[in-house]
Amino acid sequence: MSSRRRRLAALGAAAVGTVAAAAVAGAVAERKLVGRRRTGEEGDDFGALRSDPVVVETEDGVRLHAEVDEADPDVAAGAPGAPEPTLVFVHGYALNLDCWHFQRAHFRGRRRMVFYDQRSHGRSGRSTKHHATIEQLGRDLKTVLDELVPDGPVVLVGHSMGGMTVMALAEQEPELFGERVVGVGLISTAAGGLRTHKVLHPLLPDRIMRQITPRAMALLARAPGLVDGARRTGSDVGFLVTGKFAFGTEVPASYVEFVDEMLAQTPFEVLAEFFPNFDLHDKFSVLHAFEKVATVIVCGTDDVITSIGHSRKMAERIRGAQLVEVLDAGHMALMERADQVSSALERMVAAADAHQPGSQSA
């Protein structure tokens, strides 16, 4: 066997070992979750909230799928005398716009809202590998604003990679914040300092996982069909991993299945292309832009993807920001504790309303 093949085999073994260890650690949860899944438990009608699709073309020609929910003028909830901000929701890694199901239902009719699938995710077009970056996602967000919210105030809400997208926009277009952008919600995200290998396997030393994780992702990306087969929608393995990493407490099986479906529909090639961004992500220097607007930071205390410490660090660096720690919730707190997250966003939007020029309380 050549030295190159031996290295590939070793990396493959390491990747398999990591997955196997995670499976062993979650064996009890697997029996419980999969058992509940097979009972046919009813859940929310996820993905049923729809508006007519709108196509937004980015600077490099990728076509983004977007949807706009218009406010009902009879029930609109903005501050008297002030223009009502449009709420723009930006989803995270491997998800799509449907992840905002509960927040969309909460604000529907009362606020104008924009949702879109990030490039290479959901119903949007595929990006080239070269443009699979957080910086490009920030430019995409600016394009969405230009096309779908060409004037008037805006509130930006980002989850996970979506929060990083908002930070990238703040770095690229700082003048927007305090002018057009009047509020920001950062949910289960980080400004930097992520160590993705720790997420995949916290039991091994940093020096080992730091080398193994990116190489394993690159190796697996060479055979995406095999990986996607193992990740197929409805697989018990996918259901187990989703339950373990997405939620901090026991949730209805329909929640796990819904997230599992979004993850499984995101090709592994896309996951591998965006994966290197997270360890390189560093936007601490731009957080001051959020001091000009009403800002809320929300994170579950049991988030194993972007741990609560990341949110606390951001809150320390953004003067006036409200930090909401969602007890025992995981990375998908926006679903797991939907009422608490939506209420936090409601308060932030109300604060943004109150401080707009022209509002009665400004």
C-alpha positions in Angstrom: 0.0 0.0 0.0 1.4 3.4 -0.9 2.1 6.0 1.8 -0.7 8.2 0.4 -3.3 5.4 0.6 -2.1 4.6 4.1 -2.7 8.2 5.1 -6.1 8.2 3.6 -6.9 4.9 5.4 -5.7 6.3 8.7 -7.8 9.4 8.3 -10.8 7.3 7.3 -10.3 5.2 10.4 -10.2 8.3 12.6 -13.4 9.6 11.1 -15.1 6.3 11.6 -13.8 6.2 15.1 -15.2 9.6 15.9 -18.6 8.7 14.6 -18.6 5.4 16.4 -17.7 7.0 19.7 -20.5 9.5 19.3 -22.9 6.6 18.5 -21.8 4.7 21.6 -22.2 7.8 23.8 -25.7 8.2 22.5 -26.9 4.6 22.5 -29.4 5.1 25.3 -30.8 8.2 23.6 -31.0 6.3 20.3 -33.3 3.6 21.8 -35.5 6.3 23.4 -35.7 8.7 20.5 -36.1 6.2 17.8 -38.7 4.4 19.8 -40.7 7.6 20.3 -40.3 8.3 16.6 -41.9 5.0 15.6 -45.0 5.8 17.6 -46.2 8.1 14.9 -46.3 11.1 17.2 -48.1 14.1 15.8 -46.4 17.5 15.6 -46.5 21.0 14.2 -47.1 21.4 10.5 -43.5 22.4 9.8 -42.9 23.9 6.4 -46.5 24.8 5.9 -46.1 28.6 6.3 -45.4 29.8 2.8 -45.5 32.9 0.6 -45.1 33.3 -3.1 -41.4 32.6 -3.9 -39.2 35.5 -5.0 -35.8 35.0 -6.7 -32.9 37.2 -5.7 -29.8 37.0 -7.9 -26.4 37.5 -6.1 -23.4 39.3 -7.5 -21.9 36.0 -8.8 -25.2 34.8 -10.3 -26.4 32.4 -7.6 -30.2 32.5 -7.4 -31.5 32.7 -3.9 -35.0 31.5 -3.0 -36.8 34.1 -0.8 -40.3 34.6 0.6 -41.9 37.8 1.9 -44.8 37.9 4.4 -46.5 41.2 4.2 -48.0 42.8 7.3 -51.8 43.0 7.7 -52.4 46.8 8.0 -55.3 46.1 10.4 -53.1 44.3 12.9 -49.7 45.8 12.3 -47.8 46.3 15.6 -45.3 49.1 14.9 -44.8 52.3 17.0 -47.4 55.0 16.2 -46.0 57.7 13.8 -42.9 55.7 12.8 -42.3 53.4 9.7 -42.4 49.8 10.7 -39.2 47.9 10.3 -39.1 44.8 8.1 -37.8 41.7 9.9 -35.2 39.8 7.9 -34.5 36.3 9.1 -31.1 34.5 8.2 -30.9 30.8 8.9 -27.9 28.7 9.9 -25.6 26.0 8.6 -27.3 23.1 6.9 -30.8 24.4 7.6 -33.2 26.5 5.5 -35.8 29.3 6.0 -38.3 26.8 7.4 -36.3 26.6 10.6 -38.0 29.9 11.6 -41.4 28.2 11.7 -42.4 29.4 15.2 -41.0 32.9 14.9 -42.8 33.3 11.5 -46.1 32.2 13.1 -45.5 34.5 16.1 -45.0 37.7 14.0 -47.1 36.8 11.0 -49.6 39.5 10.0 -48.2 41.9 12.5 -44.8 42.6 10.8 -43.5 42.5 7.3 -41.0 39.7 7.2 -38.4 38.4 4.7 -37.0 34.9 4.7 -34.5 33.4 2.3 -32.4 30.2 1.8 -28.7 30.9 2.0 -26.7 29.9 -1.0 -26.3 26.2 -1.5 -29.0 25.6 1.1 -32.7 24.8 0.8 -34.2 25.8 -2.5 -31.4 28.3 -3.4 -28.9 27.7 -6.1 -25.5 26.1 -5.6 -22.4 28.2 -5.0 -19.0 27.5 -6.2 -16.5 26.4 -3.5 -14.7 29.7 -3.9 -17.7 31.6 -2.8 -18.8 29.3 0.1 -17.6 31.8 2.7 -19.1 33.9 5.5 -18.0 37.0 3.8 -19.9 36.1 0.7 -23.0 35.4 2.8 -22.7 38.9 4.2 -22.7 40.3 0.6 -25.7 38.1 -0.2 -27.6 39.6 2.7 -26.9 43.1 1.4 -28.2 42.0 -2.0 -31.4 40.6 -0.3 -31.9 44.0 1.5 -31.3 45.9 -1.7 -33.9 43.8 -3.6 -36.5 43.1 -1.0 -36.2 46.0 1.5 -34.9 48.8 -0.7 -36.0 51.5 1.8 -37.2 51.8 5.4 -35.9 50.4 8.7 -34.7 46.8 9.0 -34.4 44.4 11.9 -31.9 41.5 11.2 -32.3 38.1 13.0 -29.6 35.5 12.5 -29.3 32.0 13.9 -25.9 30.3 14.1 -24.2 30.8 10.7 -27.0 33.3 10.0 -25.7 35.4 13.0 -22.2 35.2 11.5 -23.7 36.5 8.2 -25.1 39.5 10.0 -21.7 40.1 11.5 -20.1 39.9 8.1 -22.6 42.5 6.9 -21.7 44.8 9.8 -18.0 44.5 8.8 -18.7 45.3 5.2 -21.4 47.9 5.6 -21.0 49.5 9.0 -22.9 52.6 8.0 -26.1 50.6 7.7 -26.2 50.0 11.5 -28.0 52.8 13.3 -29.3 54.1 10.0 -31.3 51.5 8.2 -30.7 48.6 10.5 -32.4 49.5 13.8 -32.4 46.1 15.6 -30.4 42.8 15.6 -31.1 39.4 17.1 -28.2 37.0 17.4 -29.4 33.5 18.2 -27.1 30.5 19.1 -24.1 32.0 17.3 -20.5 33.2 17.9 -18.2 36.1 17.0 -15.1 33.8 16.9 -13.1 31.3 18.9 -15.0 28.3 17.6 -13.2 24.9 17.8 -15.3 22.7 15.6 -13.3 19.6 16.5 -14.5 20.0 20.1 -18.1 19.7 18.9 -17.4 16.5 17.0 -15.5 14.8 19.8 -14.7 16.5 23.1 -13.0 13.4 24.5 -9.8 13.5 22.5 -7.0 16.0 22.9 -7.1 19.3 20.9 -3.8 18.6 19.1 -5.3 15.3 17.7 -8.8 16.5 16.8 -7.5 19.8 15.4 -5.6 17.8 12.7 -8.1 15.0 12.2 -11.3 16.9 11.8 -10.6 19.0 8.7 -8.8 16.2 7.0 -11.7 13.8 7.8 -14.2 16.2 6.3 -12.0 16.6 3.2 -11.7 12.9 2.9 -15.4 12.2 3.3 -16.1 15.0 0.7 -14.4 12.8 -1.9 -17.3 10.3 -1.7 -20.3 12.6 -1.0 -22.8 10.0 -2.4 -21.8 7.5 0.3 -22.1 10.0 3.1 -25.4 11.4 1.9 -26.7 7.8 1.7 -25.9 7.4 5.4 -27.4 10.8 6.1 -30.6 10.1 4.2 -33.8 11.6 5.5 -35.5 9.2 7.9 -32.4 7.3 8.9 -32.2 6.3 12.6 -28.5 7.4 12.7 -29.5 10.9 11.4 -32.3 11.0 13.9 -30.0 10.1 16.8 -27.3 12.6 15.9 -29.8 15.4 15.3 -31.4 14.8 18.7 -28.1 14.7 20.4 -26.6 17.9 18.9 -29.7 20.1 18.2 -31.6 19.9 21.4 -30.8 20.1 25.1 -34.0 18.5 26.5 -36.5 16.0 25.4 -38.6 17.5 22.6 -41.4 16.1 20.4 -40.1 13.6 17.9 -41.6 15.7 15.1 -39.1 18.5 16.0 -36.2 16.1 15.7 -37.5 14.7 12.4 -38.0 18.2 11.0 -34.4 19.3 11.8 -33.1 15.9 10.6 -34.9 16.4 7.3 -33.4 19.9 6.7 -29.9 18.5 7.6 -30.3 15.5 5.3 -31.4 17.6 2.4 -28.2 19.7 2.5 -25.6 17.8 0.4 -22.5 16.8 2.2 -20.4 18.6 -0.4 -22.1 21.8 0.8 -21.3 21.0 4.5 -17.7 20.3 3.6 -17.3 23.6 1.6 -18.6 25.8 4.4 -17.1 23.9 7.3 -13.6 25.5 7.2 -15.2 28.9 7.8 -16.1 28.3 11.4 -12.6 27.9 12.9 -11.5 31.0 10.9 -14.5 33.1 11.9 -13.4 36.2 13.9 -15.7 39.2 14.0 -15.1 40.5 17.5 -13.8 43.7 16.1 -17.1 44.6 14.4 -19.4 44.0 17.4 -19.3 47.6 18.3 -21.6 48.3 15.3 -24.4 46.6 17.2 -24.2 49.2 20.0 -26.0 51.6 17.7 -29.1 49.4 17.5 -31.4 47.4 19.8 -29.6 44.1 20.2 -30.6 40.9 21.8 -28.4 37.8 22.2 -30.1 34.5 22.8 -28.5 31.1 23.5 -29.4 27.8 25.2 -27.3 26.9 28.2 -26.9 23.4 26.8 -25.9 24.4 23.3 -23.0 22.1 22.3 -22.4 23.8 18.9 -22.0 27.4 19.9 -21.9 27.2 23.7 -23.3 29.8 26.0 -19.8 31.2 26.7 -19.7 32.6 23.1 -23.0 34.6 23.7 -21.7 35.9 27.0 -18.5 37.1 25.4 -20.5 39.0 22.7 -22.8 40.5 25.4 -19.7 41.8 27.3 -18.5 43.5 24.1 -21.8 45.1 23.0 -22.8 47.9 25.3 -26.6 47.9 25.9 -27.2 44.4 24.5 -29.7 42.1 26.3 -28.5 38.6 26.9 -31.1 35.9 27.2 -29.9 32.5 28.5 -32.4 29.8 27.7 -32.1 27.3 30.5 -31.3 23.7 29.4 -31.9 24.4 25.7 -29.6 23.3 22.9 -28.6 24.8 19.5 -32.1 24.8 18.2 -33.5 26.9 21.0 -35.6 28.8 18.4 -37.7 25.6 18.3 -37.0 24.0 21.6 -38.0 27.1 23.5 -39.9 28.9 20.8 -42.0 31.1 23.0 -39.1 32.3 25.0 -37.0 33.1 21.9 -39.9 34.8 20.1 -40.7 36.9 23.3 -37.0 38.0 23.4 -37.2 39.1 19.7 -40.5 40.8 20.4 -38.9 42.9 23.1 -36.0 43.8 20.9 -38.2 44.8 18.0 -40.3 47.0 20.4 -37.1 48.7 21.6 -36.1 49.3 17.9 -39.6 50.8 17.3 -39.3 53.1 20.3 -36.0 54.6 19.3 -36.8 55.3 15.6 -37.0 58.9 14.5 -40.7 59.9 14.4 -41.9 57.4 17.0 -43.8 59.0 19.9 -41.3 57.6 22.4 -38.2 58.5 20.6 
